[in-house]
C-alpha cells in the first residue's frame, strides 16, 4: 500500500515538470533577448546609416550668388527618390513680377532672394516650402574651399568658339572654387545666357558628384558658420534635416543631375517655353501627367 501510494505522486510531479520547464526556459530566453535589445539600442551606432527615407527628408533650395551679375541655382534633394538635382537659372530670366515684369536678377537687386523665390514660385510652380540662401561670392568660395579642388570640363556645355573667345579650354581642368568663379566670370562676358548657365551647371555637378561623401558631415556645419553673413530662411531644424538627407544620399549612391533651364532669348530677356516647363518637371522627377494633374488643382 505504501509503495503503490507514491506512484501517483511521482507521476504527477514529472508531468508538472514537463509542463513548467519549457515555460520557464522560454521566459528566460525572451527576457535575455529583450535585455540585449535594450543594450544595443542604448549604445551609439557609429557609422550606421540613418533610418531613412522619411517624408520630411526632402528639400528645395534656391541658392543665390550675390553680385553685380547674380547667379542662381535650384537644388532639389529627395531621400525617397534617392536623387540630388540642380537647375541653374539665367539672371535674364523674365518673371511675372510687377506690372511690367522683371528679370530674375532685377528681382534680386530690388528685394533680395525672398522676392526671387516668390516670382519663381509663380512662374515655375515651385513648392511653397522652398527655402532660399544668398551668399556673396567670397563667402561662397570660403564655404567651398575646405572641400578642395574640382575636376571640371566645359566641353558640351559651351561652344568651342565661345570658350576660345573667353580664353578658356574645353579640356578637363583641376580648379579651386575661386578659379571656377574666375572662369565663369570670363565666360559671362562672351557667352549667351543659356551656355553660361550650362557652364555653371557643370561646376555644380562636379562639386556634388566629387564631394558627396564629404557633404553630410561638412556642408551643413559650413552653412551654419556662414549664416551670419547670408540672407536665408534656413532654420536650425533645416540644417539637421539637410545633414540626415545628405547622409542617406551619400550612403546610397544617389542620382546626381545638373542642367540649365532652357528658354528663348528675346530683346535681352530670357523667356520661358514648353521646354522650360519640361525641364522643371524633370528636375522634380515629375511625369507630364502628374504635373498636369497638379496644375489642374491650382486655384
C-alpha positions in Angstrom: 0.0 0.0 0.0 2.8 2.4 0.9 4.7 1.8 -2.3 1.7 2.0 -4.6 0.7 5.2 -2.9 3.8 7.0 -4.1 3.4 6.1 -7.7 0.7 8.7 -8.5 2.7 11.3 -6.6 5.8 10.8 -8.8 3.7 10.6 -11.9 2.1 13.9 -11.2 5.4 15.5 -10.3 7.1 14.5 -13.5 4.1 15.6 -15.5 4.2 19.0 -13.9 7.9 19.4 -14.6 7.4 18.5 -18.2 4.9 21.4 -18.5 6.7 24.0 -16.3 10.3 23.6 -17.5 9.7 24.6 -21.2 7.7 27.6 -20.0 10.4 28.7 -17.6 13.1 28.3 -20.3 11.1 30.2 -22.8 10.5 33.1 -20.4 14.2 33.2 -19.5 15.2 33.3 -23.2 12.7 36.1 -24.0 14.0 38.1 -21.0 17.6 37.8 -22.2 16.7 38.8 -25.7 14.8 41.9 -24.5 17.7 42.9 -22.3 20.1 42.5 -25.2 17.9 44.6 -27.5 17.8 47.4 -24.8 21.5 47.4 -24.5 22.0 47.6 -28.3 19.6 50.5 -28.5 21.3 52.4 -25.8 24.7 52.1 -27.4 25.7 54.7 -30.1 25.5 53.2 -33.6 28.6 54.9 -35.1 28.8 54.6 -38.8 25.3 53.1 -39.2 23.2 54.7 -41.9 20.3 56.9 -40.8 16.9 55.0 -40.9 15.6 56.8 -44.0 13.8 57.8 -46.0 11.1 59.7 -44.2 8.6 62.0 -45.8 10.3 65.2 -44.4 13.8 64.2 -45.8 13.5 66.3 -48.9 14.0 70.0 -49.7 14.0 72.5 -52.4 16.5 75.4 -52.0 17.1 78.5 -54.1 20.8 79.3 -53.9 21.7 82.9 -55.0 25.2 84.1 -55.6 25.2 87.8 -54.9 27.0 90.4 -57.0 26.5 92.8 -60.0 25.6 89.7 -62.1 24.0 87.4 -59.5 23.9 83.6 -60.2 21.0 81.3 -59.3 20.7 77.6 -58.9 17.7 75.5 -57.7 18.7 72.4 -55.6 16.3 69.5 -55.0 17.2 66.7 -52.6 14.8 63.8 -52.0 15.7 60.8 -49.9 12.7 58.8 -51.1 13.7 59.3 -54.7 17.4 59.0 -53.9 18.2 62.0 -56.0 20.0 65.3 -55.9 19.1 67.6 -58.8 20.4 71.0 -59.7 18.9 73.5 -62.1 20.8 76.7 -63.0 18.7 79.7 -63.9 19.9 82.7 -66.1 19.7 86.0 -64.4 18.0 87.3 -67.5 15.0 85.0 -66.9 11.8 87.0 -67.4 9.4 86.7 -64.5 5.9 87.9 -63.7 7.0 90.5 -61.1 5.2 93.8 -61.1 3.1 95.3 -63.8 5.8 95.2 -66.5 7.5 92.0 -65.3 11.1 91.8 -64.2 14.2 89.6 -64.7 15.4 87.3 -62.0 18.5 89.5 -61.5 16.3 92.6 -61.2 14.2 90.9 -58.6 17.3 90.1 -56.6 18.7 93.7 -56.8 15.3 95.2 -55.9 14.1 93.0 -53.0 16.6 90.1 -52.4 16.3 86.3 -52.5 12.8 86.2 -50.9 11.4 88.2 -53.9 13.2 85.9 -56.3 11.6 82.8 -54.7 8.2 84.4 -54.8 8.4 85.2 -58.5 9.9 81.8 -59.3 7.2 80.0 -57.3 4.6 81.7 -59.6 6.4 81.1 -62.8 7.8 77.6 -62.2 5.3 76.2 -59.7 7.9 75.7 -57.0 6.8 74.1 -53.7 5.5 76.6 -51.2 8.2 75.4 -48.7 11.1 76.2 -51.0 13.9 77.7 -49.0 16.4 80.4 -50.0 20.0 81.2 -49.3 22.1 84.1 -50.7 25.8 84.5 -50.2 28.4 86.9 -51.5 31.0 85.3 -53.9 33.8 85.5 -51.4 31.6 83.8 -48.8 30.7 81.0 -51.3 34.3 80.5 -52.0 35.2 80.3 -48.3 32.4 77.7 -47.9 33.7 75.6 -50.7 37.5 76.0 -50.1 37.8 73.2 -47.4 36.4 70.7 -49.9 39.5 71.1 -52.1 39.7 71.2 -55.9 37.3 70.0 -58.6 37.8 68.4 -62.0 35.6 70.3 -64.4 35.2 70.4 -68.2 33.1 72.8 -70.1 33.0 70.5 -73.2 29.5 70.1 -74.4 28.2 72.9 -72.2 29.7 75.8 -74.1 30.5 76.1 -77.9 34.2 75.8 -78.5 34.3 79.2 -80.3 32.8 80.9 -77.2 35.4 79.2 -74.9 38.2 80.3 -77.2 36.9 83.9 -77.2 36.8 83.8 -73.4 40.4 82.4 -73.2 39.2 79.1 -71.8 39.6 75.4 -72.7 37.2 72.5 -73.1 39.7 70.1 -71.5 39.2 68.7 -68.1 40.8 71.1 -65.6 41.5 70.8 -61.9 40.4 74.0 -60.2 39.6 75.6 -56.9 36.2 77.3 -56.2 37.9 80.7 -56.7 39.4 79.6 -60.0 36.0 78.2 -61.2 34.3 81.6 -60.2 37.0 83.5 -62.2 36.5 81.3 -65.3 32.7 81.7 -65.1 33.1 85.5 -64.9 35.3 85.4 -68.0 32.7 83.3 -69.8 29.9 85.7 -68.8 31.5 88.4 -71.0 31.3 86.2 -74.1 28.5 83.6 -73.7 24.7 83.9 -74.1 22.6 83.2 -71.0 21.9 79.5 -71.7 25.5 78.4 -72.4 26.7 80.3 -69.4 24.0 78.6 -67.2 25.2 75.2 -68.7 28.8 76.0 -67.6 27.6 76.9 -64.2 25.7 73.6 -64.0 28.9 71.7 -65.0 30.7 73.2 -62.0 27.8 72.5 -59.6 27.5 68.9 -60.8 31.3 68.4 -60.4 31.1 69.6 -56.8 28.2 67.4 -55.7 29.4 64.3 -57.6 33.0 64.5 -56.4 32.4 65.7 -52.9 29.2 63.8 -52.0 30.8 61.6 -49.4 32.2 64.6 -47.5 29.0 66.6 -47.6 26.9 65.1 -44.8 29.5 65.9 -42.1 30.8 69.1 -43.5 28.3 71.1 -45.6 25.5 71.8 -43.0 28.1 72.9 -40.5 29.8 75.1 -43.1 26.4 76.7 -43.9 25.8 77.3 -40.2 29.1 79.2 -40.0 28.2 81.3 -43.0 24.6 82.0 -41.8 25.6 85.4 -40.1 26.8 86.6 -43.5 23.9 85.2 -45.5 20.3 86.1 -46.4 18.4 82.9 -45.7 15.3 81.5 -44.1 17.0 78.2 -43.2 16.1 77.4 -39.6 18.0 75.1 -37.1 15.9 72.1 -38.0 16.5 72.6 -41.7 20.3 72.2 -41.2 19.7 68.9 -39.3 17.3 67.7 -42.0 19.8 68.6 -44.6 22.5 66.6 -42.8 20.4 63.5 -42.5 19.2 63.7 -46.1 22.7 64.1 -47.4 23.8 61.1 -45.3 21.2 58.9 -46.9 22.1 60.1 -50.4 25.8 59.6 -49.8 25.3 56.1 -48.4 23.1 55.1 -51.3 25.0 56.4 -54.3 22.3 59.0 -55.1 21.5 60.0 -58.7 23.1 63.4 -59.2 22.0 65.5 -62.2 22.6 69.2 -63.1 21.1 71.1 -66.0 20.4 74.6 -67.2 16.9 75.9 -67.6 16.1 76.2 -71.3 14.3 79.1 -72.8 14.1 81.7 -75.6 16.2 84.8 -75.6 14.4 87.9 -76.8 15.4 91.6 -76.5 17.9 91.0 -73.7 15.5 88.8 -71.7 15.2 85.1 -71.3 11.6 83.8 -71.6 10.0 80.5 -70.5 8.9 78.0 -73.1 7.4 74.5 -73.1 11.0 73.2 -72.8 11.4 75.2 -69.6 8.4 73.6 -68.0 9.5 70.1 -69.1 12.9 70.8 -67.5 11.2 71.7 -64.2 9.2 68.5 -64.3 12.4 66.5 -64.8 14.0 68.5 -62.0 11.3 67.3 -59.6 11.1 63.8 -61.1 7.5 64.5 -62.2 5.9 62.9 -65.2 3.9 65.2 -67.6 0.7 63.6 -66.4 1.5 64.3 -62.7 2.5 67.8 -63.5 -0.8 68.5 -65.4 -2.8 66.9 -62.6 -1.1 69.2 -60.0 -1.7 72.2 -62.3 -5.4 71.4 -62.6 -5.8 71.5 -58.8 -4.2 75.0 -58.5 -6.7 77.9 -58.0 
